[in-house]
Amino acid sequence: MHPESASYPDKARHFLDNQSGLDYLFRPGEFSRYTEMQRPHVILLDLRLAGVEGIDVLPVGFDNFKKLLDDLGFYWLVWNVNPNTRK
């Protein structure tokens, strides 16, 4: 695919520290008015960005992590369909 024909999102958000990014995702304080706005599809995280340590943004509890993996496995094994085999 050539870049000219690719479809790119019309908006990207950039934050100078991890705390601002977290605030944007969870909508407290200054971002509380954006409740109707769609959440991002992709997040690029700089682990060494100022503020909250990037690595501290990633950890989840074991039970939540296990559920995530179970859900992901269910999706890939049950719901996911190869577009070439669709009728």
Secondary structure, DSSP 8 states (H G I E B T S, - for coil): --TTT----S-----SBHHHHHHHHH--GGGGGGTTS---S-----TT-BSS-HHHHS---HHHHHHHHHHHHHIIIII---GGG--
